[in-house]
Amino acid sequence: MKIIDLDGKIIKVENLDLALLQADDYRHYRVTIPTESDLDRYAYWEDVYQKLLKLKTEQS
């Protein structure tokens, strides 16, 4: 399985359940005063998480 991230890079997913847990953790990290790069990172991990969820749904 694979997904394509916001930067256009292909990410190979070998363990979908673990990848979902990790992406879910990362998308919840926040700082008090976010910079532009923090906002980009938030969007990145939310996008990865949603794409992994889609893969999980397609498997069912």
PDB file of N, H, CA, C and O in Angstrom:
ATOM      1  N   MET A   1       0.839  -1.177   0.000  1.00  0.00           N
ATOM      2  CA  MET A   1       0.000   0.000   0.000  1.00  0.00           C
ATOM      3  C   MET A   1       0.884   1.241   0.000  1.00  0.00           C
ATOM      4  O   MET A   1       2.015   1.218   0.485  1.00  0.00           O
ATOM      5  N   LYS A   2       0.352   2.307  -0.545  1.00  0.00           N
ATOM      6  H   LYS A   2      -0.567   2.325  -0.939  1.00  0.00           H
ATOM      7  CA  LYS A   2       1.090   3.558  -0.548  1.00  0.00           C
ATOM      8  C   LYS A   2       0.129   4.738  -0.593  1.00  0.00           C
ATOM      9  O   LYS A   2      -1.018   4.623  -1.024  1.00  0.00           O
ATOM     10  N   ILE A   3       0.638   5.873  -0.135  1.00  0.00           N
ATOM     11  H   ILE A   3       1.570   5.966   0.215  1.00  0.00           H
ATOM     12  CA  ILE A   3      -0.082   7.132  -0.254  1.00  0.00           C
ATOM     13  C   ILE A   3       0.891   8.159  -0.823  1.00  0.00           C
ATOM     14  O   ILE A   3       2.104   7.944  -0.824  1.00  0.00           O
ATOM     15  N   ILE A   4       0.359   9.257  -1.297  1.00  0.00           N
ATOM     16  H   ILE A   4      -0.626   9.431  -1.295  1.00  0.00           H
ATOM     17  CA  ILE A   4       1.181  10.362  -1.783  1.00  0.00           C
ATOM     18  C   ILE A   4       0.928  11.546  -0.856  1.00  0.00           C
ATOM     19  O   ILE A   4      -0.210  11.989  -0.696  1.00  0.00           O
ATOM     20  N   ASP A   5       1.999  12.053  -0.248  1.00  0.00           N
ATOM     21  H   ASP A   5       2.923  11.693  -0.378  1.00  0.00           H
ATOM     22  CA  ASP A   5       1.840  13.144   0.717  1.00  0.00           C
ATOM     23  C   ASP A   5       1.641  14.481   0.012  1.00  0.00           C
ATOM     24  O   ASP A   5       1.629  14.553  -1.216  1.00  0.00           O
ATOM     25  N   LEU A   6       1.486  15.536   0.804  1.00  0.00           N
ATOM     26  H   LEU A   6       1.496  15.478   1.802  1.00  0.00           H
ATOM     27  CA  LEU A   6       1.243  16.873   0.245  1.00  0.00           C
ATOM     28  C   LEU A   6       2.404  17.399  -0.588  1.00  0.00           C
ATOM     29  O   LEU A   6       2.230  18.284  -1.426  1.00  0.00           O
ATOM     30  N   ASP A   7       3.587  16.848  -0.349  1.00  0.00           N
ATOM     31  H   ASP A   7       3.729  16.130   0.332  1.00  0.00           H
ATOM     32  CA  ASP A   7       4.761  17.257  -1.120  1.00  0.00           C
ATOM     33  C   ASP A   7       4.934  16.434  -2.391  1.00  0.00           C
ATOM     34  O   ASP A   7       5.889  16.637  -3.141  1.00  0.00           O
ATOM     35  N   GLY A   8       4.006  15.501  -2.634  1.00  0.00           N
ATOM     36  H   GLY A   8       3.230  15.337  -2.025  1.00  0.00           H
ATOM     37  CA  GLY A   8       4.074  14.670  -3.819  1.00  0.00           C
ATOM     38  C   GLY A   8       4.958  13.446  -3.673  1.00  0.00           C
ATOM     39  O   GLY A   8       5.221  12.746  -4.651  1.00  0.00           O
ATOM     40  N   LYS A   9       5.419  13.185  -2.452  1.00  0.00           N
ATOM     41  H   LYS A   9       5.205  13.754  -1.658  1.00  0.00           H
ATOM     42  CA  LYS A   9       6.279  12.024  -2.216  1.00  0.00           C
ATOM     43  C   LYS A   9       5.439  10.789  -1.916  1.00  0.00           C
ATOM     44  O   LYS A   9       4.414  10.862  -1.238  1.00  0.00           O
ATOM     45  N   ILE A  10       5.895   9.659  -2.432  1.00  0.00           N
ATOM     46  H   ILE A  10       6.728   9.599  -2.982  1.00  0.00           H
ATOM     47  CA  ILE A  10       5.206   8.397  -2.207  1.00  0.00           C
ATOM     48  C   ILE A  10       5.657   7.817  -0.867  1.00  0.00           C
ATOM     49  O   ILE A  10       6.853   7.695  -0.600  1.00  0.00           O
ATOM     50  N   ILE A  11       4.692   7.467  -0.039  1.00  0.00           N
ATOM     51  H   ILE A  11       3.721   7.566  -0.255  1.00  0.00           H
ATOM     52  CA  ILE A  11       4.982   6.853   1.254  1.00  0.00           C
ATOM     53  C   ILE A  11       4.445   5.432   1.220  1.00  0.00           C
ATOM     54  O   ILE A  11       3.246   5.215   1.044  1.00  0.00           O
ATOM     55  N   LYS A  12       5.338   4.471   1.391  1.00  0.00           N
ATOM     56  H   LYS A  12       6.311   4.648   1.534  1.00  0.00           H
ATOM     57  CA  LYS A  12       4.947   3.066   1.423  1.00  0.00           C
ATOM     58  C   LYS A  12       4.454   2.739   2.836  1.00  0.00           C
ATOM     59  O   LYS A  12       5.133   3.025   3.822  1.00  0.00           O
ATOM     60  N   VAL A  13       3.276   2.142   2.918  1.00  0.00           N
ATOM     61  H   VAL A  13       2.725   1.909   2.117  1.00  0.00           H
ATOM     62  CA  VAL A  13       2.671   1.801   4.205  1.00  0.00           C
ATOM     63  C   VAL A  13       2.724   0.290   4.371  1.00  0.00           C
ATOM     64  O   VAL A  13       2.071  -0.452   3.637  1.00  0.00           O
ATOM     65  N   GLU A  14       3.507  -0.153   5.340  1.00  0.00           N
ATOM     66  H   GLU A  14       4.038   0.450   5.936  1.00  0.00           H
ATOM     67  CA  GLU A  14       3.637  -1.589   5.578  1.00  0.00           C
ATOM     68  C   GLU A  14       2.732  -2.074   6.689  1.00  0.00           C
ATOM     69  O   GLU A  14       2.281  -3.220   6.670  1.00  0.00           O
ATOM     70  N   ASN A  15       2.459  -1.209   7.666  1.00  0.00           N
ATOM     71  H   ASN A  15       2.825  -0.279   7.682  1.00  0.00           H
ATOM     72  CA  ASN A  15       1.576  -1.570   8.772  1.00  0.00           C
ATOM     73  C   ASN A  15       0.560  -0.443   8.928  1.00  0.00           C
ATOM     74  O   ASN A  15       0.835   0.567   9.576  1.00  0.00           O
ATOM     75  N   LEU A  16      -0.606  -0.622   8.334  1.00  0.00           N
ATOM     76  H   LEU A  16      -0.830  -1.442   7.808  1.00  0.00           H
ATOM     77  CA  LEU A  16      -1.605   0.436   8.282  1.00  0.00           C
ATOM     78  C   LEU A  16      -2.100   0.834   9.661  1.00  0.00           C
ATOM     79  O   LEU A  16      -2.263   2.023   9.934  1.00  0.00           O
ATOM     80  N   ASP A  17      -2.341  -0.127  10.533  1.00  0.00           N
ATOM     81  H   ASP A  17      -2.209  -1.093  10.312  1.00  0.00           H
ATOM     82  CA  ASP A  17      -2.840   0.207  11.867  1.00  0.00           C
ATOM     83  C   ASP A  17      -1.828   1.050  12.644  1.00  0.00           C
ATOM     84  O   ASP A  17      -2.202   2.028  13.292  1.00  0.00           O
ATOM     85  N   LEU A  18      -0.565   0.679  12.582  1.00  0.00           N
ATOM     86  H   LEU A  18      -0.261  -0.115  12.056  1.00  0.00           H
ATOM     87  CA  LEU A  18       0.469   1.448  13.262  1.00  0.00           C
ATOM     88  C   LEU A  18       0.620   2.836  12.635  1.00  0.00           C
ATOM     89  O   LEU A  18       0.790   3.825  13.348  1.00  0.00           O
ATOM     90  N   ALA A  19       0.557   2.907  11.324  1.00  0.00           N
ATOM     91  H   ALA A  19       0.419   2.103  10.745  1.00  0.00           H
ATOM     92  CA  ALA A  19       0.667   4.195  10.632  1.00  0.00           C
ATOM     93  C   ALA A  19      -0.469   5.125  11.041  1.00  0.00           C
ATOM     94  O   ALA A  19      -0.254   6.323  11.227  1.00  0.00           O
ATOM     95  N   LEU A  20      -1.668   4.585  11.181  1.00  0.00           N
ATOM     96  H   LEU A  20      -1.842   3.612  11.030  1.00  0.00           H
ATOM     97  CA  LEU A  20      -2.808   5.390  11.629  1.00  0.00           C
ATOM     98  C   LEU A  20      -2.582   5.919  13.042  1.00  0.00           C
ATOM     99  O   LEU A  20      -2.855   7.087  13.317  1.00  0.00           O
ATOM    100  N   LEU A  21      -2.093   5.078  13.926  1.00  0.00           N
ATOM    101  H   LEU A  21      -1.871   4.129  13.703  1.00  0.00           H
ATOM    102  CA  LEU A  21      -1.824   5.520  15.302  1.00  0.00           C
ATOM    103  C   LEU A  21      -0.776   6.629  15.332  1.00  0.00           C
ATOM    104  O   LEU A  21      -0.932   7.624  16.040  1.00  0.00           O
ATOM    105  N   GLN A  22       0.284   6.452  14.565  1.00  0.00           N
ATOM    106  H   GLN A  22       0.411   5.644  13.990  1.00  0.00           H
ATOM    107  CA  GLN A  22       1.349   7.454  14.545  1.00  0.00           C
ATOM    108  C   GLN A  22       0.867   8.778  13.947  1.00  0.00           C
ATOM    109  O   GLN A  22       1.127   9.843  14.508  1.00  0.00           O
ATOM    110  N   ALA A  23       0.182   8.715  12.835  1.00  0.00           N
ATOM    111  H   ALA A  23      -0.029   7.850  12.380  1.00  0.00           H
ATOM    112  CA  ALA A  23      -0.308   9.938  12.197  1.00  0.00           C
ATOM    113  C   ALA A  23      -1.312  10.646  13.095  1.00  0.00           C
ATOM    114  O   ALA A  23      -1.333  11.875  13.155  1.00  0.00           O
ATOM    115  N   ASP A  24      -2.145   9.878  13.794  1.00  0.00           N
ATOM    116  H   ASP A  24      -2.128   8.879  13.744  1.00  0.00           H
ATOM    117  CA  ASP A  24      -3.112  10.470  14.708  1.00  0.00           C
ATOM    118  C   ASP A  24      -2.397  11.193  15.844  1.00  0.00           C
ATOM    119  O   ASP A  24      -2.803  12.288  16.233  1.00  0.00           O
ATOM    120  N   ASP A  25      -1.346  10.597  16.374  1.00  0.00           N
ATOM    121  H   ASP A  25      -1.016   9.708  16.058  1.00  0.00           H
ATOM    122  CA  ASP A  25      -0.556  11.264  17.411  1.00  0.00           C
ATOM    123  C   ASP A  25       0.043  12.559  16.887  1.00  0.00           C
ATOM    124  O   ASP A  25      -0.083  13.604  17.525  1.00  0.00           O
ATOM    125  N   TYR A  26       0.688  12.501  15.743  1.00  0.00           N
ATOM    126  H   TYR A  26       0.790  11.653  15.224  1.00  0.00           H
ATOM    127  CA  TYR A  26       1.361  13.679  15.199  1.00  0.00           C
ATOM    128  C   TYR A  26       0.386  14.811  14.886  1.00  0.00           C
ATOM    129  O   TYR A  26       0.725  15.981  15.064  1.00  0.00           O
ATOM    130  N   ARG A  27      -0.804  14.486  14.429  1.00  0.00           N
ATOM    131  H   ARG A  27      -1.080  13.535  14.285  1.00  0.00           H
ATOM    132  CA  ARG A  27      -1.733  15.554  14.061  1.00  0.00           C
ATOM    133  C   ARG A  27      -2.306  16.277  15.276  1.00  0.00           C
ATOM    134  O   ARG A  27      -2.930  17.328  15.127  1.00  0.00           O
ATOM    135  N   HIS A  28      -2.106  15.737  16.466  1.00  0.00           N
ATOM    136  H   HIS A  28      -1.599  14.884  16.587  1.00  0.00           H
ATOM    137  CA  HIS A  28      -2.596  16.387  17.684  1.00  0.00           C
ATOM    138  C   HIS A  28      -1.534  17.208  18.408  1.00  0.00           C
ATOM    139  O   HIS A  28      -1.849  17.885  19.387  1.00  0.00           O
ATOM    140  N   TYR A  29      -0.295  17.165  17.954  1.00  0.00           N
ATOM    141  H   TYR A  29      -0.039  16.616  17.159  1.00  0.00           H
ATOM    142  CA  TYR A  29       0.751  17.992  18.568  1.00  0.00           C
ATOM    143  C   TYR A  29       0.497  19.450  18.224  1.00  0.00           C
ATOM    144  O   TYR A  29       0.271  19.789  17.063  1.00  0.00           O
ATOM    145  N   ARG A  30       0.534  20.301  19.221  1.00  0.00           N
ATOM    146  H   ARG A  30       0.718  20.025  20.164  1.00  0.00           H
ATOM    147  CA  ARG A  30       0.285  21.725  19.019  1.00  0.00           C
ATOM    148  C   ARG A  30       1.264  22.544  19.853  1.00  0.00           C
ATOM    149  O   ARG A  30       1.759  22.082  20.882  1.00  0.00           O
ATOM    150  N   VAL A  31       1.534  23.756  19.400  1.00  0.00           N
ATOM    151  H   VAL A  31       1.133  24.132  18.565  1.00  0.00           H
ATOM    152  CA  VAL A  31       2.326  24.708  20.160  1.00  0.00           C
ATOM    153  C   VAL A  31       1.438  25.899  20.508  1.00  0.00           C
ATOM    154  O   VAL A  31       0.393  26.104  19.890  1.00  0.00           O
ATOM    155  N   THR A  32       1.855  26.675  21.494  1.00  0.00           N
ATOM    156  H   THR A  32       2.704  26.508  21.996  1.00  0.00           H
ATOM    157  CA  THR A  32       1.033  27.794  21.953  1.00  0.00           C
ATOM    158  C   THR A  32       0.864  28.860  20.884  1.00  0.00           C
ATOM    159  O   THR A  32      -0.247  29.316  20.614  1.00  0.00           O
ATOM    160  N   ILE A  33       1.969  29.249  20.282  1.00  0.00           N
ATOM    161  H   ILE A  33       2.872  28.879  20.501  1.00  0.00           H
ATOM    162  CA  ILE A  33       1.926  30.267  19.222  1.00  0.00           C
ATOM    163  C   ILE A  33       2.513  29.642  17.958  1.00  0.00           C
ATOM    164  O   ILE A  33       3.729  29.630  17.768  1.00  0.00           O
ATOM    165  N   PRO A  34       1.631  29.120  17.088  1.00  0.00           N
ATOM    166  CA  PRO A  34       2.130  28.414  15.896  1.00  0.00           C
ATOM    167  C   PRO A  34       2.732  29.369  14.852  1.00  0.00           C
ATOM    168  O   PRO A  34       2.225  30.464  14.610  1.00  0.00           O
ATOM    169  N   THR A  35       3.810  28.915  14.260  1.00  0.00           N
ATOM    170  H   THR A  35       4.222  28.025  14.457  1.00  0.00           H
ATOM    171  CA  THR A  35       4.417  29.646  13.149  1.00  0.00           C
ATOM    172  C   THR A  35       3.817  29.104  11.844  1.00  0.00           C
ATOM    173  O   THR A  35       3.013  28.173  11.855  1.00  0.00           O
ATOM    174  N   GLU A  36       4.218  29.694  10.750  1.00  0.00           N
ATOM    175  H   GLU A  36       4.872  30.451  10.742  1.00  0.00           H
ATOM    176  CA  GLU A  36       3.745  29.238   9.439  1.00  0.00           C
ATOM    177  C   GLU A  36       4.122  27.773   9.211  1.00  0.00           C
ATOM    178  O   GLU A  36       3.319  26.995   8.695  1.00  0.00           O
ATOM    179  N   SER A  37       5.337  27.404   9.594  1.00  0.00           N
ATOM    180  H   SER A  37       5.988  28.037  10.013  1.00  0.00           H
ATOM    181  CA  SER A  37       5.758  26.013   9.403  1.00  0.00           C
ATOM    182  C   SER A  37       4.972  25.061  10.304  1.00  0.00           C
ATOM    183  O   SER A  37       4.725  23.916   9.923  1.00  0.00           O
ATOM    184  N   ASP A  38       4.580  25.518  11.483  1.00  0.00           N
ATOM    185  H   ASP A  38       4.781  26.447  11.792  1.00  0.00           H
ATOM    186  CA  ASP A  38       3.734  24.696  12.353  1.00  0.00           C
ATOM    187  C   ASP A  38       2.385  24.441  11.685  1.00  0.00           C
ATOM    188  O   ASP A  38       1.881  23.318  11.701  1.00  0.00           O
ATOM    189  N   LEU A  39       1.813  25.469  11.108  1.00  0.00           N
ATOM    190  H   LEU A  39       2.223  26.381  11.095  1.00  0.00           H
ATOM    191  CA  LEU A  39       0.519  25.323  10.427  1.00  0.00           C
ATOM    192  C   LEU A  39       0.631  24.368   9.238  1.00  0.00           C
ATOM    193  O   LEU A  39      -0.266  23.566   8.980  1.00  0.00           O
ATOM    194  N   ASP A  40       1.745  24.470   8.527  1.00  0.00           N
ATOM    195  H   ASP A  40       2.474  25.121   8.736  1.00  0.00           H
ATOM    196  CA  ASP A  40       1.986  23.546   7.412  1.00  0.00           C
ATOM    197  C   ASP A  40       2.091  22.110   7.923  1.00  0.00           C
ATOM    198  O   ASP A  40       1.554  21.186   7.311  1.00  0.00           O
ATOM    199  N   ARG A  41       2.780  21.930   9.038  1.00  0.00           N
ATOM    200  H   ARG A  41       3.217  22.680   9.535  1.00  0.00           H
ATOM    201  CA  ARG A  41       2.940  20.603   9.629  1.00  0.00           C
ATOM    202  C   ARG A  41       1.581  20.044  10.083  1.00  0.00           C
ATOM    203  O   ARG A  41       1.298  18.862   9.892  1.00  0.00           O
ATOM    204  N   TYR A  42       0.756  20.892  10.677  1.00  0.00           N
ATOM    205  H   TYR A  42       0.986  21.852  10.833  1.00  0.00           H
ATOM    206  CA  TYR A  42      -0.581  20.445  11.094  1.00  0.00           C
ATOM    207  C   TYR A  42      -1.366  19.937   9.889  1.00  0.00           C
ATOM    208  O   TYR A  42      -1.989  18.877   9.944  1.00  0.00           O
ATOM    209  N   ALA A  43      -1.329  20.702   8.801  1.00  0.00           N
ATOM    210  H   ALA A  43      -0.823  21.563   8.756  1.00  0.00           H
ATOM    211  CA  ALA A  43      -2.048  20.330   7.579  1.00  0.00           C
ATOM    212  C   ALA A  43      -1.481  19.033   6.998  1.00  0.00           C
ATOM    213  O   ALA A  43      -2.228  18.180   6.520  1.00  0.00           O
ATOM    214  N   TYR A  44      -0.159  18.895   7.043  1.00  0.00           N
ATOM    215  H   TYR A  44       0.449  19.588   7.431  1.00  0.00           H
ATOM    216  CA  TYR A  44       0.494  17.709   6.502  1.00  0.00           C
ATOM    217  C   TYR A  44      -0.001  16.460   7.221  1.00  0.00           C
ATOM    218  O   TYR A  44      -0.426  15.502   6.577  1.00  0.00           O
ATOM    219  N   TRP A  45       0.052  16.463   8.545  1.00  0.00           N
ATOM    220  H   TRP A  45       0.398  17.241   9.069  1.00  0.00           H
ATOM    221  CA  TRP A  45      -0.315  15.266   9.296  1.00  0.00           C
ATOM    222  C   TRP A  45      -1.815  14.983   9.227  1.00  0.00           C
ATOM    223  O   TRP A  45      -2.226  13.823   9.271  1.00  0.00           O
ATOM    224  N   GLU A  46      -2.622  16.009   9.122  1.00  0.00           N
ATOM    225  H   GLU A  46      -2.289  16.951   9.087  1.00  0.00           H
ATOM    226  CA  GLU A  46      -4.055  15.787   8.948  1.00  0.00           C
ATOM    227  C   GLU A  46      -4.316  15.124   7.598  1.00  0.00           C
ATOM    228  O   GLU A  46      -5.132  14.208   7.500  1.00  0.00           O
ATOM    229  N   ASP A  47      -3.624  15.585   6.564  1.00  0.00           N
ATOM    230  H   ASP A  47      -2.961  16.329   6.643  1.00  0.00           H
ATOM    231  CA  ASP A  47      -3.759  15.002   5.232  1.00  0.00           C
ATOM    232  C   ASP A  47      -3.308  13.538   5.219  1.00  0.00           C
ATOM    233  O   ASP A  47      -3.993  12.680   4.662  1.00  0.00           O
ATOM    234  N   VAL A  48      -2.163  13.257   5.830  1.00  0.00           N
ATOM    235  H   VAL A  48      -1.607  13.953   6.283  1.00  0.00           H
ATOM    236  CA  VAL A  48      -1.669  11.879   5.899  1.00  0.00           C
ATOM    237  C   VAL A  48      -2.680  10.995   6.625  1.00  0.00           C
ATOM    238  O   VAL A  48      -2.990   9.895   6.169  1.00  0.00           O
ATOM    239  N   TYR A  49      -3.187  11.478   7.745  1.00  0.00           N
ATOM    240  H   TYR A  49      -2.935  12.372   8.115  1.00  0.00           H
ATOM    241  CA  TYR A  49      -4.147  10.703   8.523  1.00  0.00           C
ATOM    242  C   TYR A  49      -5.401  10.395   7.708  1.00  0.00           C
ATOM    243  O   TYR A  49      -5.880   9.261   7.709  1.00  0.00           O
ATOM    244  N   GLN A  50      -5.926  11.388   7.021  1.00  0.00           N
ATOM    245  H   GLN A  50      -5.537  12.309   7.020  1.00  0.00           H
ATOM    246  CA  GLN A  50      -7.141  11.183   6.212  1.00  0.00           C
ATOM    247  C   GLN A  50      -6.893  10.185   5.081  1.00  0.00           C
ATOM    248  O   GLN A  50      -7.762   9.370   4.773  1.00  0.00           O
ATOM    249  N   LYS A  51      -5.730  10.245   4.469  1.00  0.00           N
ATOM    250  H   LYS A  51      -5.024  10.908   4.719  1.00  0.00           H
ATOM    251  CA  LYS A  51      -5.412   9.302   3.392  1.00  0.00           C
ATOM    252  C   LYS A  51      -5.260   7.885   3.938  1.00  0.00           C
ATOM    253  O   LYS A  51      -5.668   6.924   3.287  1.00  0.00           O
ATOM    254  N   LEU A  52      -4.681   7.750   5.121  1.00  0.00           N
ATOM    255  H   LEU A  52      -4.350   8.530   5.650  1.00  0.00           H
ATOM    256  CA  LEU A  52      -4.574   6.428   5.742  1.00  0.00           C
ATOM    257  C   LEU A  52      -5.956   5.882   6.115  1.00  0.00           C
ATOM    258  O   LEU A  52      -6.225   4.693   5.940  1.00  0.00           O
ATOM    259  N   LEU A  53      -6.821   6.743   6.622  1.00  0.00           N
ATOM    260  H   LEU A  53      -6.603   7.709   6.764  1.00  0.00           H
ATOM    261  CA  LEU A  53      -8.192   6.316   6.932  1.00  0.00           C
ATOM    262  C   LEU A  53      -8.905   5.818   5.673  1.00  0.00           C
ATOM    263  O   LEU A  53      -9.640   4.831   5.710  1.00  0.00           O
ATOM    264  N   LYS A  54      -8.677   6.511   4.572  1.00  0.00           N
ATOM    265  H   LYS A  54      -8.079   7.312   4.542  1.00  0.00           H
ATOM    266  CA  LYS A  54      -9.286   6.107   3.306  1.00  0.00           C
ATOM    267  C   LYS A  54      -8.790   4.707   2.906  1.00  0.00           C
ATOM    268  O   LYS A  54      -9.576   3.869   2.466  1.00  0.00           O
ATOM    269  N   LEU A  55      -7.476   4.461   3.064  1.00  0.00           N
ATOM    270  H   LEU A  55      -6.837   5.142   3.422  1.00  0.00           H
ATOM    271  CA  LEU A  55      -6.936   3.138   2.768  1.00  0.00           C
ATOM    272  C   LEU A  55      -7.603   2.075   3.651  1.00  0.00           C
ATOM    273  O   LEU A  55      -7.957   0.997   3.174  1.00  0.00           O
ATOM    274  N   LYS A  56      -7.767   2.383   4.919  1.00  0.00           N
ATOM    275  H   LYS A  56      -7.479   3.259   5.307  1.00  0.00           H
ATOM    276  CA  LYS A  56      -8.380   1.440   5.866  1.00  0.00           C
ATOM    277  C   LYS A  56      -9.811   1.132   5.429  1.00  0.00           C
ATOM    278  O   LYS A  56     -10.233  -0.024   5.453  1.00  0.00           O
ATOM    279  N   THR A  57     -10.546   2.148   5.036  1.00  0.00           N
ATOM    280  H   THR A  57     -10.203   3.088   5.016  1.00  0.00           H
ATOM    281  CA  THR A  57     -11.937   1.955   4.587  1.00  0.00           C
ATOM    282  C   THR A  57     -11.988   1.107   3.322  1.00  0.00           C
ATOM    283  O   THR A  57     -12.858   0.248   3.180  1.00  0.00           O
ATOM    284  N   GLU A  58     -11.062   1.348   2.411  1.00  0.00           N
ATOM    285  H   GLU A  58     -10.355   2.046   2.527  1.00  0.00           H
ATOM    286  CA  GLU A  58     -11.034   0.585   1.159  1.00  0.00           C
ATOM    287  C   GLU A  58     -10.687  -0.877   1.400  1.00  0.00           C
ATOM    288  O   GLU A  58     -11.088  -1.740   0.620  1.00  0.00           O
ATOM    289  N   GLN A  59      -9.948  -1.170   2.465  1.00  0.00           N
ATOM    290  H   GLN A  59      -9.622  -0.468   3.099  1.00  0.00           H
ATOM    291  CA  GLN A  59      -9.599  -2.543   2.788  1.00  0.00           C
ATOM    292  C   GLN A  59     -10.796  -3.327   3.320  1.00  0.00           C
ATOM    293  O   GLN A  59     -10.885  -4.542   3.143  1.00  0.00           O
ATOM    294  N   SER A  60     -11.698  -2.625   3.962  1.00  0.00           N
ATOM    295  H   SER A  60     -11.625  -1.638   4.106  1.00  0.00           H
ATOM    296  CA  SER A  60     -12.854  -3.305   4.595  1.00  0.00           C
ATOM    297  C   SER A  60     -13.874  -3.777   3.596  1.00  0.00           C
ATOM    298  O   SER A  60     -14.888  -4.360   3.978  1.00  0.00           O
TER     299      SER A  60
END
